[in-house]
Amino acid sequence: MTNLSTVFHGLVNASKGILTDPQEKISYETGARHDQGRAALVLRPETTAEVSAVLARAAAQNITVIPQSGNTGVVSGSTPDESGEQIILSLDRMNTVFDLNLRNRSVRVGAGMRLSELNARLEPHGLFFPVDLGADPMIGGMIATNTGGSRFLRYGDVRRNALSLTVVLADKDGTTLNCGGDLRKNNAGVDWKHVFIGTSGVFGVVTEAVLNLEPLPCHAATALLIPATPEQTPDILLRLERMLGARLSAFEGISGAAARHALDHCHSLRNPFVGGVVPDFMIMVEASQSWDLRDGEPSLDETLESCLAEIFEDDAALLVDALVGRPEEIWALRHTLSEGVKSAGHLYAFDLSFDRGVLCDFLAFMRQDLPQHYPDLEICDFGHFGDGGVHFNLVRPSGPGDSNYEAALRQHVFDTCVRKFGGSFSAEHGIGRKTQTSYDRYTPDQLKHLANGLKSITSPAPLGAARFGTQS
């Protein structure tokens, strides 16, 4: 370890830029979902030039570098393995760049800036970065995993909102690329930034980004809807999309099990249901707008209530009940779901996506199928039903099973998702050690071959926890 520290001595100049003490490394080695590895050391550069120097030196020594930003992922994509030979390249100090372009409605930021800090600095200007998440990640990790979040329906994912990237490659020169500029339209050749968005840091390390910004909503209305059956959810979504248009900014499905655990875990949450009885399934809806009400224009609450009343009167009888409530209270429930589910036992988290019309069919099938194979698990799903995404969470109250149990469970869920329902085993968390086997199983060999070629010309040195090609 001492020798490896010597290899990188002087490349990262900040105090505490190189961590070798086990107690200082442990938070970087430990992931958000029961994963833990051992790093030879942790490097914490402050500039793109320092990242370049580190990657060039690591490439010369054939040392595997694991890029890490907020370390909030769930697939072991930003933590090292157990060999003790990999190094972590943390972006947590790359948070000083903030160059706001008001006329272009864009901002250049460092990859280590937290989403919460970015939006706090944008709020006085009436702007925000519209990828909404329950966690508080860093921008670099959001780019590496192409996160979508709860308002994907309205604003899209990171890919849609990234104008340009600064990327450092893992090669002998630590090559730095500037992929794009401040332009929203530029078809003068290959748009290289998309190679580095959603590919888990395998092809290069993002150090800066220029991001599209949106006007901060000044009015919002929210409601919890109880459909007649969960399978009618897509029909409710279509009705609201026609009625509200672009003002429909969130459409989230929430299982009763997930909501009950959130309410039990966080006593400050208000239970909005009559008699405190939580329904088995509900839909959280948000409508929002970024302009002040004009004379004679109904409030957004009135508009949402009018839409729901029309649905109630429809012969399809899609809804049993609807609770219009304060946005801060309803979003508090939504954002507590993850912690509530984690508190209920050992969590096996899956991030899946489907055709919007198929998602509820998958969930109905799993509620019948899973208890036959794993009767000790509780399904606590919730997620972004408006874009076909679901956090398919399984809780084992008695604690974790052994490694064979988890491997078999993951294969069962992923096989059902991909092969039976045509879904994706990774909606927005990218590829890591927990999903590597699934990538290998479901990805066609032709695409793996193309990924091998791309890796060889971008970052030929070992980089990242994921493997997109065919080499072992």
C-alpha positions in Angstrom: 0.0 0.0 0.0 2.9 2.3 0.8 4.4 1.7 -2.6 1.2 2.4 -4.4 0.8 5.6 -2.4 4.3 6.6 -3.6 3.2 5.9 -7.2 0.7 8.7 -7.0 2.6 11.0 -4.7 2.5 14.6 -5.9 -0.3 14.1 -8.5 -3.0 15.2 -6.1 -1.9 18.3 -4.2 -4.7 19.0 -1.8 -4.4 18.1 1.9 -6.1 14.7 2.4 -5.9 14.2 -1.3 -4.5 10.7 -0.8 -6.2 8.5 1.9 -4.5 5.3 3.1 -5.8 5.0 6.6 -8.4 2.3 6.9 -10.7 4.5 9.0 -10.6 7.3 6.5 -11.2 4.9 3.5 -14.1 3.0 4.9 -16.9 5.4 3.9 -15.6 5.3 0.3 -15.3 1.5 0.3 -18.9 1.0 1.6 -21.8 1.3 -0.8 -25.5 2.2 -0.2 -26.8 -1.4 -0.4 -24.8 -3.8 1.7 -21.7 -3.8 -0.6 -18.2 -3.4 0.8 -14.8 -3.7 -0.9 -11.2 -2.9 0.0 -9.3 -0.1 -1.8 -5.5 0.2 -1.8 -6.1 3.9 -1.4 -8.5 6.8 -2.2 -7.5 9.7 -4.4 -9.4 13.0 -4.2 -8.4 15.3 -7.0 -9.6 18.9 -7.2 -9.1 19.6 -10.9 -9.4 18.0 -14.3 -5.6 18.3 -14.7 -5.1 16.2 -11.5 -7.6 13.6 -12.8 -5.6 13.4 -16.0 -2.3 12.9 -14.2 -3.8 10.2 -12.0 -5.4 8.2 -14.9 -2.2 8.5 -16.9 -0.1 7.1 -14.0 -2.6 4.4 -13.3 -2.6 3.4 -17.0 1.2 3.1 -17.0 1.0 0.8 -14.0 -2.0 -1.1 -15.2 -3.9 -0.2 -11.9 -7.7 -0.4 -11.9 -9.3 2.9 -11.1 -12.9 3.0 -9.7 -14.5 6.4 -10.3 -16.8 7.5 -7.5 -18.9 10.6 -6.9 -21.8 10.5 -4.4 -21.7 6.7 -3.9 -25.5 6.5 -3.6 -26.0 3.7 -6.3 -27.4 0.3 -5.5 -25.5 -2.0 -7.9 -22.0 -1.9 -6.6 -20.9 0.3 -9.4 -18.8 2.8 -7.5 -17.1 0.7 -4.8 -13.9 -1.5 -5.2 -13.8 -5.3 -5.1 -12.3 -7.2 -2.2 -8.8 -7.6 -3.7 -7.4 -4.5 -2.0 -5.6 -3.7 -5.3 -8.0 -1.2 -6.8 -7.9 2.5 -6.2 -10.9 4.8 -5.7 -10.9 8.1 -7.6 -13.3 10.2 -5.6 -14.8 13.3 -7.2 -16.0 14.8 -3.9 -13.6 17.7 -4.1 -14.5 18.7 -7.7 -17.3 21.0 -6.5 -16.0 24.5 -7.0 -16.8 25.1 -10.7 -20.1 26.9 -11.1 -20.5 29.1 -14.2 -24.1 30.2 -14.7 -25.2 31.4 -18.1 -28.6 33.0 -17.6 -29.3 33.9 -21.2 -28.6 30.4 -22.3 -30.4 28.9 -19.3 -27.4 26.6 -18.6 -24.7 26.1 -16.1 -21.2 24.6 -16.1 -20.5 22.7 -12.9 -17.9 20.4 -11.4 -18.7 16.7 -11.3 -18.4 16.6 -7.5 -21.2 19.1 -6.9 -24.2 17.8 -5.0 -27.6 18.1 -6.6 -28.9 19.9 -3.5 -26.1 22.5 -3.6 -26.6 23.0 -7.3 -30.3 23.7 -6.9 -29.8 25.9 -3.8 -27.5 28.1 -5.9 -29.9 28.2 -8.8 -33.0 29.0 -6.7 -32.4 32.7 -6.4 -32.4 32.9 -10.2 -35.7 31.1 -10.5 -34.0 28.0 -12.1 -33.3 24.4 -11.2 -31.8 21.2 -12.6 -34.9 19.2 -13.2 -33.8 15.6 -12.4 -35.5 15.0 -9.1 -34.2 12.3 -6.8 -34.8 11.1 -3.3 -31.1 10.7 -2.7 -28.6 13.6 -2.9 -26.0 12.4 -5.5 -23.2 14.3 -7.2 -23.5 15.4 -10.8 -20.8 13.0 -12.1 -22.6 10.0 -10.8 -25.9 11.2 -12.2 -24.2 11.5 -15.6 -22.5 8.1 -15.3 -25.9 6.4 -14.6 -28.1 8.6 -16.6 -30.5 9.1 -13.8 -34.2 10.0 -14.5 -36.0 10.5 -11.2 -39.5 11.3 -10.3 -40.1 14.1 -12.8 -38.7 12.2 -15.9 -42.2 12.4 -17.3 -42.0 16.2 -17.6 -38.3 16.9 -18.0 -36.6 13.7 -19.2 -33.3 12.2 -17.9 -29.8 13.5 -17.6 -29.1 12.6 -21.2 -31.8 15.0 -22.3 -30.4 17.8 -20.0 -26.7 17.5 -20.7 -25.3 19.9 -23.2 -21.6 19.1 -23.0 -19.1 17.2 -20.9 -15.4 17.4 -20.0 -14.0 13.8 -19.8 -10.7 12.3 -19.0 -9.7 9.0 -20.6 -7.8 6.2 -18.9 -4.9 6.0 -21.4 -1.2 6.7 -21.2 -1.7 10.4 -21.7 -4.7 10.9 -19.5 -6.4 12.5 -22.6 -8.9 15.2 -21.8 -11.9 15.6 -24.2 -14.3 18.5 -24.4 -17.5 16.9 -25.8 -19.7 19.7 -27.0 -20.2 23.2 -25.8 -23.1 25.4 -24.7 -25.1 24.6 -27.8 -28.5 22.8 -27.7 -28.2 22.0 -31.4 -25.0 20.8 -33.0 -25.0 18.1 -35.6 -21.5 18.7 -36.9 -20.4 15.1 -36.5 -20.6 12.4 -33.7 -22.1 13.6 -30.5 -19.5 12.0 -28.3 -20.9 13.0 -24.9 -23.5 10.2 -25.2 -20.7 7.6 -25.0 -20.0 8.7 -21.5 -23.6 9.2 -20.3 -25.1 6.1 -18.7 -22.0 3.9 -19.1 -20.9 3.8 -15.5 -17.6 5.5 -15.9 -16.1 2.7 -18.0 -15.1 4.8 -21.1 -13.9 7.9 -19.2 -14.2 10.0 -16.1 -16.5 13.0 -16.3 -15.0 16.0 -14.5 -17.3 18.9 -15.6 -20.6 19.3 -17.4 -22.7 22.0 -19.0 -26.4 21.3 -18.0 -29.7 22.6 -19.3 -31.8 24.4 -16.7 -35.5 24.8 -16.4 -37.6 27.6 -14.8 -38.5 26.8 -11.2 -42.1 25.9 -10.9 -44.0 28.5 -8.9 -47.3 26.5 -8.5 -47.8 22.9 -7.9 -50.8 20.6 -7.0 -50.5 17.1 -5.8 -52.9 14.2 -5.1 -52.9 10.6 -4.0 -55.2 8.5 -6.3 -56.7 5.1 -5.4 -57.5 3.3 -8.7 -60.2 0.7 -8.9 -57.4 -1.8 -9.7 -53.7 -1.4 -10.2 -54.0 -2.7 -13.7 -56.0 0.5 -14.6 -53.0 2.7 -13.9 -52.0 3.1 -17.5 -55.5 4.3 -18.4 -55.5 6.9 -15.7 -52.1 8.1 -16.9 -53.3 8.6 -20.4 -56.4 10.5 -19.2 -54.3 12.9 -17.1 -51.7 13.4 -19.9 -54.5 14.5 -22.3 -56.1 16.7 -19.7 -53.0 18.4 -18.2 -50.5 18.2 -21.0 -47.0 19.4 -20.1 -48.2 20.4 -16.6 -48.3 16.8 -15.6 -44.8 16.6 -13.9 -45.0 13.4 -11.9 -46.9 10.1 -11.9 -45.6 7.7 -9.3 -47.0 4.3 -8.3 -46.7 3.4 -4.6 -47.5 0.0 -3.0 -49.3 0.0 0.3 -46.5 -2.1 1.8 -43.9 0.6 1.0 -46.2 3.4 2.2 -46.9 1.6 5.5 -43.2 1.1 6.2 -42.5 4.8 5.5 -45.2 5.9 7.9 -44.0 3.5 10.6 -40.4 4.6 10.1 -40.9 8.3 10.1 -43.4 9.4 12.8 -43.4 13.0 11.6 -45.2 12.0 8.4 -49.0 12.6 8.4 -51.1 9.6 7.5 -53.5 11.1 4.9 -55.9 8.1 4.7 -59.3 7.8 6.3 -59.0 6.0 9.6 -55.3 5.6 9.0 -56.0 2.6 6.7 -53.4 2.5 3.9 -54.7 1.2 0.6 -52.8 -1.7 -1.2 -51.9 0.6 -4.0 -51.9 4.3 -4.8 -50.8 6.8 -7.4 -49.0 10.0 -6.6 -49.7 12.8 -9.1 -48.2 16.2 -9.4 -49.1 19.0 -11.8 -46.9 22.1 -11.9 -46.4 25.3 -13.8 -43.7 27.9 -13.9 -45.8 31.0 -14.5 -47.9 33.1 -12.2 -51.6 32.9 -12.5 -53.2 35.3 -15.0 -56.5 37.1 -14.4 -59.3 34.6 -14.5 -57.0 31.6 -14.8 -58.0 28.8 -12.3 -55.5 27.7 -9.7 -53.6 24.5 -10.4 -55.4 22.9 -7.5 -58.7 23.7 -9.1 -57.5 22.4 -12.4 -56.3 19.1 -11.0 -59.5 18.7 -9.0 -61.6 19.4 -12.1 -59.6 16.7 -14.0 -60.1 14.2 -11.3 -63.8 15.0 -11.0 -64.1 14.3 -14.8 -62.4 10.9 -14.4 -64.7 10.0 -11.5 -67.8 10.8 -13.6 -66.5 8.6 -16.5 -68.2 5.3 -17.1 -64.8 3.5 -16.9 -64.9 4.0 -13.1 -61.1 4.2 -13.0 -60.9 5.8 -9.5 -62.1 4.7 -6.1 -60.8 7.8 -4.2 -58.6 10.8 -4.6 -56.9 12.8 -1.9 -55.7 16.3 -2.9 -53.0 17.5 -0.5 -50.2 19.8 0.2 -47.2 19.1 -2.1 -44.7 19.2 0.7 -46.6 16.6 2.7 -47.2 14.2 -0.2 -43.6 14.5 -1.5 -42.4 13.9 2.1 -44.2 10.5 2.0 -42.8 9.7 -1.5 -39.2 10.6 -0.5 -39.3 8.6 2.7 -40.3 5.4 1.0 -36.7 4.2 0.4 -35.7 4.7 4.1 -38.9 3.1 5.3 -38.4 0.0 3.2 -34.8 -0.3 4.3 -35.9 -0.2 7.9 -38.2 -3.2 7.5 -35.5 -5.9 7.0 -32.8 -6.9 4.6 -33.5 -5.2 1.3 -33.0 -6.7 -2.2 -33.3 -3.7 -4.5 -34.1 -4.0 -8.2 -34.4 -1.0 -10.6 -36.5 -2.2 -13.5 -38.2 -0.6 -16.5 -41.0 -1.7 -18.9 -43.3 -0.6 -21.6 -45.7 1.6 -19.7 -48.6 -0.6 -20.6 -46.8 -3.8 -19.3 -45.4 -2.6 -16.0 -48.6 -3.4 -14.0 -48.9 -6.8 -15.7 -45.4 -7.6 -14.4 -46.3 -6.5 -10.9 -49.5 -8.5 -10.9 -47.6 -11.6 -12.1 -44.9 -11.3 -9.4 -47.4 -11.0 -6.7 -48.7 -14.4 -7.6 -45.4 -16.0 -8.7 -42.9 -14.8 -6.1 -44.5 -16.2 -2.9 -44.4 -19.7 -4.5 -40.6 -19.5 -4.7 -39.7 -17.0 -1.9 -42.5 -17.0 0.7 -40.2 -15.2 3.1 -40.1 -12.0 1.0 -42.4 -8.9 1.1 -42.9 -6.9 -2.1 -42.5 -3.2 -1.4 -42.5 -1.7 -4.8 -42.8 2.0 -5.9 -41.5 4.1 -8.7 -41.9 6.1 -11.8 -44.9 4.5 -13.4 -45.2 7.5 -15.8 -42.1 6.4 -17.6 -42.4 2.6 -17.0 -39.9 2.5 -14.2 -40.2 0.7 -10.8 -38.1 0.2 -7.8 -39.0 -3.5 -7.3 -37.9 -3.8 -3.6 -38.0 -7.1 -1.8 -37.7 -7.2 2.0 -36.6 -10.3 4.0 -37.6 -9.5 7.6 -35.4 -12.3 9.0 -32.3 -10.9 7.5 -30.0 -11.6 4.5 -29.9 -15.0 2.9 -26.6 -16.5 1.8 -24.9 -15.6 -1.5 -26.6 -18.5 -3.3 -30.0 -17.3 -2.2 -29.4 -13.7 -3.5 -27.9 -14.9 -6.8 -30.9 -17.2 -7.4 -33.4 -14.5 -6.4 -31.8 -11.9 -8.7 -31.7 -14.3 -11.7 -35.4 -15.2 -11.1 -36.5 -11.5 -11.0 -34.3 -10.5 -14.0 -35.4 -13.5 -16.1 -39.0 -12.6 -15.5 -38.4 -8.9 -16.2 -36.3 -9.3 -19.4 -37.5 -12.6 -21.0 -41.1 -12.8 -20.0 -42.1 -9.1 -20.0 -39.5 -7.5 -22.3 -38.2 -5.1 -19.7 -34.7 -3.8 -18.7 -32.9 -5.1 -15.6 -31.3 -1.6 -15.1 -33.5 1.4 -15.5 -31.3 4.2 -14.2 -28.6 2.8 -11.9 -26.2 1.6 -14.6 -24.1 -1.6 -14.4 -22.1 -2.7 -11.4 -21.0 -6.0 -9.8 -24.5 -6.8 -8.7 -25.9 -6.5 -12.3 -22.8 -7.6 -14.2 -24.0 -11.2 -14.6 -27.3 -10.0 -16.0 -25.5 -7.8 -18.5 -23.5 -10.7 -19.6 -26.6 -12.9 -19.9 -28.9 -10.6 -21.7 -26.7 -8.4 -23.9 -26.1 -9.7 -27.5 -22.5 -10.7 -28.4 -22.5 -8.2 -31.3 -23.0 -5.3 -28.9 -20.4 -6.6 -26.5 -18.0 -6.8 -29.4 -18.7 -3.1 -30.3 -18.2 -2.2 -26.6 -14.8 -3.9 -26.7 -13.8 -1.8 -29.6 -15.1 1.5 -28.0 -13.3 0.7 -24.8 -10.0 0.1 -26.6 -10.1 3.5 -28.3 -11.4 5.6 -25.3 -9.9 4.2 -22.1 -7.8 1.1 -22.8 -6.6 0.9 -19.2 -8.7 -0.7 -16.5 -11.4 1.7 -15.5 -14.7 1.3 -13.6 -16.4 -1.6 -11.8 -18.5 -2.6 -14.8 -17.4 -4.6 -17.9 -19.3 -4.0 -21.2 -17.2 -6.1 -23.4 -16.5 -9.9 -23.6 -13.1 -10.0 -21.9 -12.9 -11.6 -18.4 
